[in-house]
Amino acid sequence: MTTTMINYRLTWTDPNGHPRTAVVSYDKPSGEARKKELEAEGCTEVTLRPAKPDA
C-alpha cells in the first residue's frame, strides 16, 4: 500500500498590497495554521492550495 504525501503552498497579499508566495511547503494542518496567522496579521486573499510535486 502506498501513501501519497500532498504538500500545500500558501499565497497571500500582505497588508501593503504586495502579493506573496510561501517558499516552503506545508502539510495541510500546518498550512491551515499558518493561514490563520497570516489573516490575523492583516493579510488578505490567503489561499492554501496543493503544490505541484518537484520533478
PQR file with spaces between the fields and no chain letter, atoms N, CA, C, O and H, PARSE charges and radii, in Angstrom:
ATOM       1  N    MET     1       0.841   -1.181    0.000 -0.4000 1.5000
ATOM       2  CA   MET     1       0.000    0.000    0.000 -0.0000 2.0000
ATOM       3  C    MET     1       0.885    1.243    0.000  0.5500 1.7000
ATOM       4  O    MET     1       1.850    1.324    0.760 -0.5500 1.4000
ATOM       5  N    THR     2       0.560    2.188   -0.835 -0.4000 1.5000
ATOM       6  CA   THR     2       1.335    3.413   -0.967 -0.0000 2.0000
ATOM       7  C    THR     2       0.573    4.586   -0.369  0.5500 1.7000
ATOM       8  O    THR     2      -0.630    4.737   -0.580 -0.5500 1.4000
ATOM       9  H    THR     2      -0.223    2.122   -1.452  0.4000 1.0000
ATOM      10  N    THR     3       1.289    5.406    0.376 -0.4000 1.5000
ATOM      11  CA   THR     3       0.708    6.624    0.918 -0.0000 2.0000
ATOM      12  C    THR     3       1.295    7.811    0.169  0.5500 1.7000
ATOM      13  O    THR     3       2.514    7.941    0.061 -0.5500 1.4000
ATOM      14  H    THR     3       2.266    5.283    0.547  0.4000 1.0000
ATOM      15  N    THR     4       0.442    8.663   -0.340 -0.4000 1.5000
ATOM      16  CA   THR     4       0.892    9.834   -1.081 -0.0000 2.0000
ATOM      17  C    THR     4       0.830   11.056   -0.183  0.5500 1.7000
ATOM      18  O    THR     4      -0.220   11.376    0.375 -0.5500 1.4000
ATOM      19  H    THR     4      -0.549    8.557   -0.253  0.4000 1.0000
ATOM      20  N    MET     5       1.952   11.732   -0.047 -0.4000 1.5000
ATOM      21  CA   MET     5       2.018   12.958    0.736 -0.0000 2.0000
ATOM      22  C    MET     5       1.664   14.122   -0.178  0.5500 1.7000
ATOM      23  O    MET     5       2.266   14.288   -1.239 -0.5500 1.4000
ATOM      24  H    MET     5       2.805   11.472   -0.501  0.4000 1.0000
ATOM      25  N    ILE     6       0.712   14.910    0.221 -0.4000 1.5000
ATOM      26  CA   ILE     6       0.334   16.098   -0.549 -0.0000 2.0000
ATOM      27  C    ILE     6       0.882   17.316    0.184  0.5500 1.7000
ATOM      28  O    ILE     6       0.587   17.534    1.359 -0.5500 1.4000
ATOM      29  H    ILE     6       0.223   14.776    1.083  0.4000 1.0000
ATOM      30  N    ASN     7       1.684   18.106   -0.525 -0.4000 1.5000
ATOM      31  CA   ASN     7       2.213   19.345    0.024 -0.0000 2.0000
ATOM      32  C    ASN     7       1.327   20.500   -0.423  0.5500 1.7000
ATOM      33  O    ASN     7       0.710   20.458   -1.488 -0.5500 1.4000
ATOM      34  H    ASN     7       1.924   17.929   -1.480  0.4000 1.0000
ATOM      35  N    TYR     8       1.280   21.521    0.407 -0.4000 1.5000
ATOM      36  CA   TYR     8       0.444   22.689    0.120 -0.0000 2.0000
ATOM      37  C    TYR     8       1.300   23.945    0.119  0.5500 1.7000
ATOM      38  O    TYR     8       2.303   24.038    0.827 -0.5500 1.4000
ATOM      39  H    TYR     8       1.781   21.555    1.272  0.4000 1.0000
ATOM      40  N    ARG     9       0.879   24.910   -0.695 -0.4000 1.5000
ATOM      41  CA   ARG     9       1.579   26.181   -0.818 -0.0000 2.0000
ATOM      42  C    ARG     9       0.606   27.295   -0.483  0.5500 1.7000
ATOM      43  O    ARG     9      -0.569   27.232   -0.845 -0.5500 1.4000
ATOM      44  H    ARG     9       0.064   24.835   -1.270  0.4000 1.0000
ATOM      45  N    LEU    10       1.090   28.307    0.202 -0.4000 1.5000
ATOM      46  CA   LEU    10       0.274   29.468    0.552 -0.0000 2.0000
ATOM      47  C    LEU    10       0.607   30.647   -0.346  0.5500 1.7000
ATOM      48  O    LEU    10       1.772   30.895   -0.657 -0.5500 1.4000
ATOM      49  H    LEU    10       2.044   28.358    0.496  0.4000 1.0000
ATOM      50  N    THR    11      -0.418   31.367   -0.758 -0.4000 1.5000
ATOM      51  CA   THR    11      -0.257   32.654   -1.428 -0.0000 2.0000
ATOM      52  C    THR    11      -1.137   33.648   -0.690  0.5500 1.7000
ATOM      53  O    THR    11      -2.176   33.274   -0.147 -0.5500 1.4000
ATOM      54  H    THR    11      -1.364   31.166   -0.506  0.4000 1.0000
ATOM      55  N    TRP    12      -0.729   34.913   -0.665 -0.4000 1.5000
ATOM      56  CA   TRP    12      -1.495   35.939    0.031 -0.0000 2.0000
ATOM      57  C    TRP    12      -1.071   37.320   -0.436  0.5500 1.7000
ATOM      58  O    TRP    12      -0.073   37.477   -1.140 -0.5500 1.4000
ATOM      59  H    TRP    12       0.115   35.217   -1.107  0.4000 1.0000
ATOM      60  N    THR    13      -1.838   38.306   -0.037 -0.4000 1.5000
ATOM      61  CA   THR    13      -1.496   39.706   -0.264 -0.0000 2.0000
ATOM      62  C    THR    13      -1.210   40.309    1.099  0.5500 1.7000
ATOM      63  O    THR    13      -2.048   40.252    2.000 -0.5500 1.4000
ATOM      64  H    THR    13      -2.649   38.179    0.535  0.4000 1.0000
ATOM      65  N    ASP    14      -0.004   40.896    1.251 -0.4000 1.5000
ATOM      66  CA   ASP    14       0.368   41.452    2.558 -0.0000 2.0000
ATOM      67  C    ASP    14      -0.393   42.749    2.820  0.5500 1.7000
ATOM      68  O    ASP    14      -1.032   43.281    1.912 -0.5500 1.4000
ATOM      69  H    ASP    14       0.676   40.942    0.520  0.4000 1.0000
ATOM      70  N    PRO    15      -0.333   43.263    4.048 -0.5600 1.5000
ATOM      71  CA   PRO    15      -1.092   44.480    4.378  0.2800 2.0000
ATOM      72  C    PRO    15      -0.736   45.702    3.510  0.5500 1.7000
ATOM      73  O    PRO    15      -1.525   46.642    3.419 -0.5500 1.4000
ATOM      74  N    ASN    16       0.447   45.693    2.872 -0.4000 1.5000
ATOM      75  CA   ASN    16       0.847   46.795    1.999 -0.0000 2.0000
ATOM      76  C    ASN    16       0.393   46.605    0.555  0.5500 1.7000
ATOM      77  O    ASN    16       0.676   47.443   -0.301 -0.5500 1.4000
ATOM      78  H    ASN    16       1.088   44.929    2.945  0.4000 1.0000
ATOM      79  N    GLY    17      -0.316   45.499    0.279 -0.4000 1.5000
ATOM      80  CA   GLY    17      -0.836   45.254   -1.056 -0.0000 2.0000
ATOM      81  C    GLY    17       0.084   44.457   -1.968  0.5500 1.7000
ATOM      82  O    GLY    17      -0.201   44.323   -3.158 -0.5500 1.4000
ATOM      83  H    GLY    17      -0.546   44.818    0.975  0.4000 1.0000
ATOM      84  N    HIS    18       1.185   43.923   -1.435 -0.4000 1.5000
ATOM      85  CA   HIS    18       2.120   43.144   -2.247 -0.0000 2.0000
ATOM      86  C    HIS    18       1.748   41.661   -2.238  0.5500 1.7000
ATOM      87  O    HIS    18       1.559   41.083   -1.167 -0.5500 1.4000
ATOM      88  H    HIS    18       1.416   44.032   -0.468  0.4000 1.0000
ATOM      89  N    PRO    19       1.639   41.034   -3.419 -0.5600 1.5000
ATOM      90  CA   PRO    19       1.356   39.594   -3.463  0.2800 2.0000
ATOM      91  C    PRO    19       2.572   38.801   -2.983  0.5500 1.7000
ATOM      92  O    PRO    19       3.710   39.155   -3.291 -0.5500 1.4000
ATOM      93  N    ARG    20       2.329   37.747   -2.242 -0.4000 1.5000
ATOM      94  CA   ARG    20       3.396   36.915   -1.678 -0.0000 2.0000
ATOM      95  C    ARG    20       3.095   35.442   -1.925  0.5500 1.7000
ATOM      96  O    ARG    20       1.939   35.042   -2.068 -0.5500 1.4000
ATOM      97  H    ARG    20       1.405   37.460   -1.992  0.4000 1.0000
ATOM      98  N    THR    21       4.155   34.646   -1.973 -0.4000 1.5000
ATOM      99  CA   THR    21       4.046   33.191   -2.080 -0.0000 2.0000
ATOM     100  C    THR    21       5.032   32.583   -1.104  0.5500 1.7000
ATOM     101  O    THR    21       6.179   33.022   -1.023 -0.5500 1.4000
ATOM     102  H    THR    21       5.094   34.971   -1.858  0.4000 1.0000
ATOM     103  N    ALA    22       4.601   31.585   -0.370 -0.4000 1.5000
ATOM     104  CA   ALA    22       5.483   30.907    0.575 -0.0000 2.0000
ATOM     105  C    ALA    22       6.590   30.184   -0.179  0.5500 1.7000
ATOM     106  O    ALA    22       6.353   29.627   -1.251 -0.5500 1.4000
ATOM     107  H    ALA    22       3.669   31.229   -0.436  0.4000 1.0000
ATOM     108  N    VAL    23       7.800   30.191    0.379 -0.4000 1.5000
ATOM     109  CA   VAL    23       8.920   29.485   -0.237 -0.0000 2.0000
ATOM     110  C    VAL    23       9.050   28.072    0.327  0.5500 1.7000
ATOM     111  O    VAL    23       9.925   27.311   -0.088 -0.5500 1.4000
ATOM     112  H    VAL    23       7.992   30.644    1.250  0.4000 1.0000
ATOM     113  N    VAL    24       8.195   27.729    1.256 -0.4000 1.5000
ATOM     114  CA   VAL    24       8.186   26.390    1.838 -0.0000 2.0000
ATOM     115  C    VAL    24       6.849   25.728    1.541  0.5500 1.7000
ATOM     116  O    VAL    24       5.865   26.394    1.222 -0.5500 1.4000
ATOM     117  H    VAL    24       7.485   28.347    1.594  0.4000 1.0000
ATOM     118  N    SER    25       6.834   24.415    1.652 -0.4000 1.5000
ATOM     119  CA   SER    25       5.595   23.659    1.502 -0.0000 2.0000
ATOM     120  C    SER    25       5.128   23.216    2.880  0.5500 1.7000
ATOM     121  O    SER    25       5.941   22.983    3.774 -0.5500 1.4000
ATOM     122  H    SER    25       7.634   23.874    1.912  0.4000 1.0000
ATOM     123  N    TYR    26       3.838   23.104    3.044 -0.4000 1.5000
ATOM     124  CA   TYR    26       3.237   22.724    4.314 -0.0000 2.0000
ATOM     125  C    TYR    26       2.414   21.455    4.143  0.5500 1.7000
ATOM     126  O    TYR    26       1.936   21.160    3.048 -0.5500 1.4000
ATOM     127  H    TYR    26       3.177   23.294    2.318  0.4000 1.0000
ATOM     128  N    ASP    27       2.249   20.700    5.240 -0.4000 1.5000
ATOM     129  CA   ASP    27       1.210   19.688    5.230 -0.0000 2.0000
ATOM     130  C    ASP    27      -0.091   20.449    5.498  0.5500 1.7000
ATOM     131  O    ASP    27      -0.048   21.623    5.865 -0.5500 1.4000
ATOM     132  H    ASP    27       2.637   20.939    6.129  0.4000 1.0000
ATOM     133  N    LYS    28      -1.221   19.813    5.324 -0.4000 1.5000
ATOM     134  CA   LYS    28      -2.494   20.550    5.404 -0.0000 2.0000
ATOM     135  C    LYS    28      -2.725   21.186    6.785  0.5500 1.7000
ATOM     136  O    LYS    28      -3.088   22.361    6.830 -0.5500 1.4000
ATOM     137  H    LYS    28      -1.256   18.859    5.025  0.4000 1.0000
ATOM     138  N    PRO    29      -2.535   20.477    7.918 -0.5600 1.5000
ATOM     139  CA   PRO    29      -2.780   21.124    9.222  0.2800 2.0000
ATOM     140  C    PRO    29      -1.851   22.320    9.478  0.5500 1.7000
ATOM     141  O    PRO    29      -2.283   23.343   10.011 -0.5500 1.4000
ATOM     142  N    SER    30      -0.579   22.185    9.096 -0.4000 1.5000
ATOM     143  CA   SER    30       0.359   23.296    9.291 -0.0000 2.0000
ATOM     144  C    SER    30       0.008   24.475    8.395  0.5500 1.7000
ATOM     145  O    SER    30       0.109   25.629    8.810 -0.5500 1.4000
ATOM     146  H    SER    30      -0.228   21.354    8.663  0.4000 1.0000
ATOM     147  N    GLY    31      -0.405   24.182    7.166 -0.4000 1.5000
ATOM     148  CA   GLY    31      -0.803   25.248    6.248 -0.0000 2.0000
ATOM     149  C    GLY    31      -2.026   25.999    6.733  0.5500 1.7000
ATOM     150  O    GLY    31      -2.097   27.223    6.622 -0.5500 1.4000
ATOM     151  H    GLY    31      -0.487   23.244    6.829  0.4000 1.0000
ATOM     152  N    GLU    32      -2.995   25.261    7.274 -0.4000 1.5000
ATOM     153  CA   GLU    32      -4.200   25.908    7.818 -0.0000 2.0000
ATOM     154  C    GLU    32      -3.837   26.811    9.000  0.5500 1.7000
ATOM     155  O    GLU    32      -4.390   27.902    9.142 -0.5500 1.4000
ATOM     156  H    GLU    32      -2.937   24.267    7.364  0.4000 1.0000
ATOM     157  N    ALA    33      -2.910   26.357    9.845 -0.4000 1.5000
ATOM     158  CA   ALA    33      -2.485   27.160   10.999 -0.0000 2.0000
ATOM     159  C    ALA    33      -1.782   28.435   10.530  0.5500 1.7000
ATOM     160  O    ALA    33      -2.039   29.518   11.055 -0.5500 1.4000
ATOM     161  H    ALA    33      -2.461   25.471    9.730  0.4000 1.0000
ATOM     162  N    ARG    34      -0.896   28.302    9.543 -0.4000 1.5000
ATOM     163  CA   ARG    34      -0.184   29.476    9.025 -0.0000 2.0000
ATOM     164  C    ARG    34      -1.154   30.433    8.340  0.5500 1.7000
ATOM     165  O    ARG    34      -0.992   31.649    8.441 -0.5500 1.4000
ATOM     166  H    ARG    34      -0.687   27.422    9.116  0.4000 1.0000
ATOM     167  N    LYS    35      -2.153   29.905    7.650 -0.4000 1.5000
ATOM     168  CA   LYS    35      -3.163   30.745    7.001 -0.0000 2.0000
ATOM     169  C    LYS    35      -3.870   31.615    8.039  0.5500 1.7000
ATOM     170  O    LYS    35      -4.076   32.808    7.815 -0.5500 1.4000
ATOM     171  H    LYS    35      -2.284   28.917    7.568  0.4000 1.0000
ATOM     172  N    LYS    36      -4.238   31.025    9.166 -0.4000 1.5000
ATOM     173  CA   LYS    36      -4.892   31.793   10.235 -0.0000 2.0000
ATOM     174  C    LYS    36      -3.968   32.874   10.781  0.5500 1.7000
ATOM     175  O    LYS    36      -4.410   33.987   11.064 -0.5500 1.4000
ATOM     176  H    LYS    36      -4.070   30.056    9.349  0.4000 1.0000
ATOM     177  N    GLU    37      -2.671   32.546   10.931 -0.4000 1.5000
ATOM     178  CA   GLU    37      -1.703   33.544   11.412 -0.0000 2.0000
ATOM     179  C    GLU    37      -1.606   34.720   10.444  0.5500 1.7000
ATOM     180  O    GLU    37      -1.602   35.877   10.866 -0.5500 1.4000
ATOM     181  H    GLU    37      -2.312   31.641   10.701  0.4000 1.0000
ATOM     182  N    LEU    38      -1.527   34.424    9.147 -0.4000 1.5000
ATOM     183  CA   LEU    38      -1.433   35.492    8.147 -0.0000 2.0000
ATOM     184  C    LEU    38      -2.679   36.375    8.166  0.5500 1.7000
ATOM     185  O    LEU    38      -2.576   37.599    8.090 -0.5500 1.4000
ATOM     186  H    LEU    38      -1.530   33.485    8.804  0.4000 1.0000
ATOM     187  N    GLU    39      -3.844   35.760    8.268 -0.4000 1.5000
ATOM     188  CA   GLU    39      -5.087   36.533    8.317 -0.0000 2.0000
ATOM     189  C    GLU    39      -5.126   37.408    9.567  0.5500 1.7000
ATOM     190  O    GLU    39      -5.607   38.540    9.510 -0.5500 1.4000
ATOM     191  H    GLU    39      -3.928   34.766    8.331  0.4000 1.0000
ATOM     192  N    ALA    40      -4.626   36.902   10.693 -0.4000 1.5000
ATOM     193  CA   ALA    40      -4.594   37.684   11.930 -0.0000 2.0000
ATOM     194  C    ALA    40      -3.639   38.875   11.812  0.5500 1.7000
ATOM     195  O    ALA    40      -3.817   39.889   12.487 -0.5500 1.4000
ATOM     196  H    ALA    40      -4.235   35.983   10.740  0.4000 1.0000
ATOM     197  N    GLU    41      -2.622   38.742   10.946 -0.4000 1.5000
ATOM     198  CA   GLU    41      -1.659   39.833   10.723 -0.0000 2.0000
ATOM     199  C    GLU    41      -2.184   40.870    9.735  0.5500 1.7000
ATOM     200  O    GLU    41      -1.500   41.857    9.464 -0.5500 1.4000
ATOM     201  H    GLU    41      -2.478   37.919   10.398  0.4000 1.0000
ATOM     202  N    GLY    42      -3.388   40.667    9.191 -0.4000 1.5000
ATOM     203  CA   GLY    42      -3.982   41.632    8.276 -0.0000 2.0000
ATOM     204  C    GLY    42      -3.782   41.314    6.809  0.5500 1.7000
ATOM     205  O    GLY    42      -4.092   42.147    5.958 -0.5500 1.4000
ATOM     206  H    GLY    42      -3.944   39.865    9.412  0.4000 1.0000
ATOM     207  N    CYS    43      -3.278   40.142    6.489 -0.4000 1.5000
ATOM     208  CA   CYS    43      -3.106   39.750    5.089 -0.0000 2.0000
ATOM     209  C    CYS    43      -4.460   39.348    4.504  0.5500 1.7000
ATOM     210  O    CYS    43      -5.345   38.869    5.212 -0.5500 1.4000
ATOM     211  H    CYS    43      -3.026   39.465    7.180  0.4000 1.0000
ATOM     212  N    THR    44      -4.594   39.554    3.206 -0.4000 1.5000
ATOM     213  CA   THR    44      -5.846   39.225    2.522 -0.0000 2.0000
ATOM     214  C    THR    44      -5.571   38.211    1.425  0.5500 1.7000
ATOM     215  O    THR    44      -4.419   37.912    1.109 -0.5500 1.4000
ATOM     216  H    THR    44      -3.875   39.944    2.631  0.4000 1.0000
ATOM     217  N    GLU    45      -6.648   37.686    0.848 -0.4000 1.5000
ATOM     218  CA   GLU    45      -6.563   36.731   -0.256 -0.0000 2.0000
ATOM     219  C    GLU    45      -5.625   35.569    0.077  0.5500 1.7000
ATOM     220  O    GLU    45      -4.871   35.109   -0.781 -0.5500 1.4000
ATOM     221  H    GLU    45      -7.584   37.929    1.104  0.4000 1.0000
ATOM     222  N    VAL    46      -5.675   35.101    1.319 -0.4000 1.5000
ATOM     223  CA   VAL    46      -4.824   33.994    1.742 -0.0000 2.0000
ATOM     224  C    VAL    46      -5.412   32.700    1.196  0.5500 1.7000
ATOM     225  O    VAL    46      -6.559   32.357    1.484 -0.5500 1.4000
ATOM     226  H    VAL    46      -6.288   35.475    2.016  0.4000 1.0000
ATOM     227  N    THR    47      -4.618   31.989    0.407 -0.4000 1.5000
ATOM     228  CA   THR    47      -5.079   30.773   -0.261 -0.0000 2.0000
ATOM     229  C    THR    47      -4.105   29.632    0.012  0.5500 1.7000
ATOM     230  O    THR    47      -2.892   29.790   -0.130 -0.5500 1.4000
ATOM     231  H    THR    47      -3.686   32.268    0.173  0.4000 1.0000
ATOM     232  N    LEU    48      -4.646   28.490    0.402 -0.4000 1.5000
ATOM     233  CA   LEU    48      -3.866   27.276    0.591 -0.0000 2.0000
ATOM     234  C    LEU    48      -4.256   26.317   -0.517  0.5500 1.7000
ATOM     235  O    LEU    48      -5.417   25.919   -0.612 -0.5500 1.4000
ATOM     236  H    LEU    48      -5.632   28.362    0.516  0.4000 1.0000
ATOM     237  N    ARG    49      -3.293   25.940   -1.364 -0.4000 1.5000
ATOM     238  CA   ARG    49      -3.605   25.040   -2.469 -0.0000 2.0000
ATOM     239  C    ARG    49      -2.515   23.998   -2.619  0.5500 1.7000
ATOM     240  O    ARG    49      -1.369   24.235   -2.239 -0.5500 1.4000
ATOM     241  H    ARG    49      -2.350   26.264   -1.287  0.4000 1.0000
ATOM     242  N    PRO    50      -2.866   22.841   -3.174 -0.5600 1.5000
ATOM     243  CA   PRO    50      -1.857   21.793   -3.370  0.2800 2.0000
ATOM     244  C    PRO    50      -0.711   22.304   -4.247  0.5500 1.7000
ATOM     245  O    PRO    50      -0.932   22.998   -5.240 -0.5500 1.4000
ATOM     246  N    ALA    51       0.507   21.949   -3.862 -0.4000 1.5000
ATOM     247  CA   ALA    51       1.692   22.322   -4.641 -0.0000 2.0000
ATOM     248  C    ALA    51       2.016   21.188   -5.596  0.5500 1.7000
ATOM     249  O    ALA    51       1.819   20.017   -5.271 -0.5500 1.4000
ATOM     250  H    ALA    51       0.686   21.385   -3.056  0.4000 1.0000
ATOM     251  N    LYS    52       2.511   21.535   -6.768 -0.4000 1.5000
ATOM     252  CA   LYS    52       2.923   20.514   -7.728 -0.0000 2.0000
ATOM     253  C    LYS    52       4.173   19.834   -7.178  0.5500 1.7000
ATOM     254  O    LYS    52       5.061   20.503   -6.648 -0.5500 1.4000
ATOM     255  H    LYS    52       2.671   22.486   -7.032  0.4000 1.0000
ATOM     256  N    PRO    53       4.248   18.523   -7.301 -0.5600 1.5000
ATOM     257  CA   PRO    53       5.444   17.836   -6.812  0.2800 2.0000
ATOM     258  C    PRO    53       6.668   18.218   -7.636  0.5500 1.7000
ATOM     259  O    PRO    53       6.562   18.484   -8.833 -0.5500 1.4000
ATOM     260  N    ASP    54       7.834   18.245   -6.984 -0.4000 1.5000
ATOM     261  CA   ASP    54       9.080   18.546   -7.698 -0.0000 2.0000
ATOM     262  C    ASP    54       9.418   17.373   -8.611  0.5500 1.7000
ATOM     263  O    ASP    54       9.203   16.210   -8.270 -0.5500 1.4000
ATOM     264  H    ASP    54       7.920   18.029   -6.012  0.4000 1.0000
ATOM     265  N    ALA    55       9.943   17.707   -9.760 -0.4000 1.5000
ATOM     266  CA   ALA    55      10.284   16.649  -10.729 -0.0000 2.0000
ATOM     267  C    ALA    55      11.628   16.055  -10.411  0.5500 1.7000
ATOM     268  O    ALA    55      12.086   15.153  -11.112 -0.5500 1.4000
ATOM     269  H    ALA    55      10.118   18.652  -10.037  0.4000 1.0000
